Amino acid sequence: MTGRDTAPLDAPLDALAALGRAAIATVRGTGRITLFGLEGMSHFFRPPWYGRLFWHSLVEIGYYSLPVVALTAVFTGMVLALQAATGLSRFNAESAIANLVVLSMTRELGPVLAGLMVAGRVGAAMAAELGTMRVTDQIDALSTLQTDPMKYLVAPRLAGGLVALPILVLIGDILGVLGGFVIGALKLGFNPGVYLANTVNFMQTADVVSGLVKAAVFGLLVALMGCYHGYNSRGGAQGVGAATTSAVVSASVLILAFDYVLTELFFAR
């Protein structure tokens, strides 16, 4: 065959080759991240344990993220009540507003929005901190001093994310329901006692527990992405910036993906 005869086949083959390379790179990256996370979590069960560093991570992830998570939850609950009133009024089902608010906050919006807020605040900070330590050779210096960087830098942050985000989500659930209550009682004219009774009667333990389990997974993902991209950053200040961006984007995408997977596991019939 001549070169002219094979030319029409070049484009499909090139596209197929590019797709194959992308698939291989995705699988390779997923494997590296999984091994990195497993190695970091394995230090949860092996001494020595750095309790001070864990507490610092817990405060950094949980306490300092509380204002943004609280504001997000309150306004989400308020908007949710308003939107529910608009939609349910078409079916004369305004009494279900309290049920819809508590169900949406505990199952989905509480953990997902808190995870995304923490990813933007904490994931970027972790990646920038570890990335700076990597490009300035501080991580290599820890190894020289016979200190395992995974145990000292990564494991406390993973544990902090795993513990802090469920606490944030529990607080956010309460504030989100409170925001819906304020709108229901003050703007929509509901009897406060009846609204609270509907909320308490409709809420189930499984809804709250499923949201807290999601929060624990999301917290681990945020810390893992921040640590992984920062720990493996290269190329000076530009590499640290790229690692910070990658940490936030990958954590956000994984939160949404795992949200579907966990919802399927908890609530699929």
C-alpha positions in Angstrom: 0.0 0.0 0.0 1.2 3.5 -0.7 1.5 6.3 1.8 -1.6 7.9 0.3 -3.5 4.7 0.9 -2.5 4.5 4.6 -3.1 8.1 5.3 -6.8 7.8 6.2 -5.9 5.2 8.8 -3.4 7.4 10.6 -6.0 9.6 12.4 -8.1 6.8 14.0 -4.9 4.9 15.0 -3.4 8.1 16.5 -6.6 8.7 18.5 -6.7 5.1 19.7 -3.0 5.3 20.7 -3.7 8.6 22.6 -6.7 7.0 24.4 -4.6 4.0 25.3 -1.8 6.2 26.7 -4.4 8.1 28.8 -5.9 4.9 30.1 -2.5 3.5 31.1 -1.5 6.8 32.8 -4.8 6.9 34.7 -4.3 3.3 35.9 -0.7 4.0 36.9 -1.6 7.2 38.7 -4.5 5.5 40.6 -2.1 2.7 41.6 0.5 5.2 42.9 -2.1 7.1 44.9 -3.6 3.9 46.3 -0.2 2.7 47.5 0.7 6.1 48.9 -2.6 6.2 50.9 -2.2 2.6 52.1 1.4 3.3 53.3 0.3 6.4 55.1 -2.7 4.7 56.8 -0.5 1.7 57.8 1.3 4.1 60.2 -1.9 4.5 62.1 -1.2 1.2 63.7 2.6 1.3 64.1 4.5 3.3 66.8 5.8 5.8 67.3 2.7 8.0 67.1 3.0 11.8 66.9 0.0 12.9 68.9 0.9 16.5 68.8 1.0 16.5 65.0 -2.3 14.7 64.9 -3.8 17.3 67.2 -2.4 20.1 65.1 -3.9 18.6 61.9 -7.2 18.1 63.7 -7.3 21.8 64.7 -6.1 23.0 61.3 -8.6 20.9 59.3 -11.6 21.1 61.7 -11.5 24.2 63.9 -10.2 26.6 61.2 -12.6 25.3 58.6 -15.6 25.6 60.9 -16.6 29.2 59.9 -16.7 28.5 56.2 -18.5 25.2 56.7 -21.0 26.7 59.1 -21.8 29.6 56.8 -22.2 27.3 53.8 -24.5 25.0 55.8 -26.7 27.7 57.2 -27.3 29.4 53.8 -27.7 26.0 52.1 -30.5 25.1 54.5 -32.2 28.5 54.0 -32.0 28.3 50.2 -33.2 24.7 50.3 -36.3 25.6 52.4 -37.1 28.4 49.9 -36.7 26.3 46.9 -38.7 23.4 48.5 -41.5 25.8 49.3 -41.6 27.0 45.6 -41.7 23.4 44.3 -43.9 21.7 46.8 -46.5 24.5 46.7 -47.4 23.3 43.2 -48.6 20.0 44.7 -50.0 21.5 48.0 -47.3 19.6 49.9 -45.7 22.4 51.9 -45.8 20.3 55.0 -43.0 18.2 53.5 -40.5 21.1 53.5 -39.0 20.2 56.9 -38.6 16.6 55.8 -36.9 17.6 52.6 -34.5 19.9 54.3 -33.4 17.4 56.9 -33.1 14.6 54.4 -31.1 16.6 51.9 -28.7 18.0 54.5 -27.9 14.8 56.4 -27.6 12.5 53.3 -26.1 14.7 50.6 -25.6 18.4 50.9 -24.0 18.4 54.3 -21.1 16.0 53.6 -20.6 17.0 50.0 -20.5 20.8 50.5 -18.4 20.5 53.6 -16.0 18.2 51.7 -15.7 20.7 48.8 -15.1 23.6 51.2 -12.4 21.7 53.1 -10.8 20.6 49.8 -10.5 24.2 48.7 -9.1 25.4 52.0 -7.2 22.5 53.5 -6.2 20.4 50.5 -4.5 23.4 48.9 -2.7 24.3 52.1 -1.4 20.7 52.6 -0.2 20.5 49.0 1.5 23.9 49.3 3.2 23.1 52.6 4.5 19.6 51.7 5.4 20.8 48.2 7.5 23.6 49.6 9.2 21.1 52.0 9.9 18.9 49.0 11.4 21.5 46.7 13.5 22.9 49.6 14.8 19.4 50.5 13.3 19.4 54.0 11.6 16.0 53.4 15.0 14.6 52.5 16.4 16.1 55.6 13.9 14.2 57.7 15.1 10.9 56.2 18.6 11.9 57.0 17.6 12.4 60.6 16.1 8.9 60.7 12.5 10.2 60.7 10.1 8.5 58.4 8.5 11.4 56.4 5.3 9.3 55.8 4.8 8.8 59.5 5.8 12.3 60.5 4.1 14.3 57.7 1.4 12.2 56.0 -0.1 9.9 58.6 -1.1 12.7 61.1 -2.8 14.6 58.2 -4.7 11.6 57.0 -5.9 10.8 60.5 -6.8 14.5 61.0 -8.9 14.5 57.9 -10.6 11.2 58.8 -11.7 12.5 62.2 -12.3 16.2 61.6 -14.7 16.2 58.6 -17.4 14.0 60.3 -17.4 16.5 63.2 -17.7 19.4 60.8 -20.5 17.7 58.9 -22.4 17.0 62.1 -22.2 20.6 63.1 -23.1 21.6 59.5 -26.2 19.3 59.5 -27.5 21.0 62.7 -26.9 24.5 61.3 -28.4 23.6 57.9 -31.6 22.3 59.5 -31.6 25.4 61.7 -31.3 27.6 58.6 -34.3 25.8 57.1 -36.2 26.2 60.4 -35.6 30.0 60.4 -36.9 30.4 56.9 -39.9 28.1 57.6 -40.9 29.8 60.8 -40.1 33.4 59.9 -40.7 33.7 56.2 -43.0 30.8 55.2 -45.3 31.1 58.3 -44.9 27.6 59.7 -45.7 26.9 63.4 -42.2 26.5 64.9 -43.3 23.5 67.1 -44.9 21.7 64.2 -41.8 22.3 62.0 -39.5 20.9 64.6 -41.7 18.0 65.3 -41.8 17.1 61.6 -38.0 17.3 61.4 -37.5 15.1 64.4 -40.1 12.5 63.4 -38.9 12.2 59.8 -35.1 12.1 60.6 -33.7 8.6 60.8 -30.4 7.4 62.3 -29.4 5.8 59.0 -29.6 9.2 57.2 -27.2 10.8 59.7 -24.8 7.8 59.9 -24.6 7.6 56.1 -23.7 11.2 55.9 -21.0 10.9 58.6 -19.5 7.9 56.9 -19.4 9.9 53.6 -17.7 12.7 55.6 -15.0 10.4 56.9 -14.3 9.1 53.4 -14.3 12.7 52.0 -11.9 13.9 54.7 -9.5 11.1 54.0 -9.7 11.8 50.3 -9.0 15.6 50.8 -6.0 14.9 53.0 -4.7 12.1 50.7 -4.8 14.3 47.6 -3.2 17.2 49.4 -0.4 15.1 50.8 0.2 13.1 47.6 0.5 16.0 45.3 2.5 18.0 47.7 4.8 15.1 48.7 5.5 14.3 45.0 5.8 17.9 43.6 8.8 18.8 41.5 10.1 21.8 39.7 10.4 24.6 42.3 7.7 27.2 42.8 5.9 26.4 39.6 5.7 22.7 40.6 4.3 23.7 44.0 1.6 25.8 42.3 0.7 22.9 40.0 0.5 20.5 42.9 -1.8 22.8 44.8 -4.2 23.0 41.8 -4.1 19.3 41.2 -4.8 18.6 44.9 -8.0 20.7 44.9 -9.3 19.5 41.5 -8.6 15.8 42.2 -10.1 16.0 45.7 -13.2 17.7 44.4 -13.7 15.2 41.6 -13.1 12.2 43.9 -15.6 13.6 46.4 -18.4 13.7 43.8 -17.4 10.3 42.4 -17.3 8.6 45.8 -20.5 10.3 46.8 -22.3 8.4 44.0 -20.6 5.1 45.0 -21.5 5.5 48.7 -25.0 6.5 47.9 -25.4 3.4 45.7 -24.1 1.3 48.6 -26.3 2.8 51.3 -29.5 3.5 49.5 -29.8 1.4 46.3 -32.7 -1.1 46.4 
